[in-house]
Amino acid sequence: MNKKVVDAKKVLESIRGGLSDTARMETYGLSSRGLQSLFQKLVSAL
């Protein structure tokens, strides 16, 4: 399976900008599981 590389700054901007999870998944080509993993990685980076 190929791992996606997503720019954390762009994701944070999308969160701050109010982009829905569904739109975020479409924008970054993520599944619901991938989005959950992304959020976990962002939280653990804090």
N, C-alpha and C positions, 0 to 999 in steps of 0.2 A: 504494500500500500504506500502511495506517495504522501508525504507530509506536506501540507500547505505552509507557506511562509507568509505571515500576515504582519504588516507594519503596526506595531503596538500604538504608536502615536495616532495613526489614522483611526484605529478602533476606538481609542479613548475619545477622539473628536466626535465619532459617530455616537458614542454613548452620551457625551455631554450635549450633543446636538439633538438628542431625542429620537434618533433612528430606532425603529422597532426591531425586535429580535429577528422577525421574519425578513425584514428588509436587510438587516445586517448579514443574515445567512446567505441571502441572494447576492449581495454585494461582494462578499468574500468567498463565495462558493463553499460554504460550510453546511454540514448536516447539523441536526440538533445536538448530536453527541459532540461534534467538533466545536460548536459554539460553547457548550458547557465546558469542554476542555480548555478553550481559550479563556473563558472567565476564571477558571481555577488557576491558570498560569498567571493571569494578570493579578489576581488577589495574592498569590504567593510571592509575587515580585515586589509587593509593597513592603 
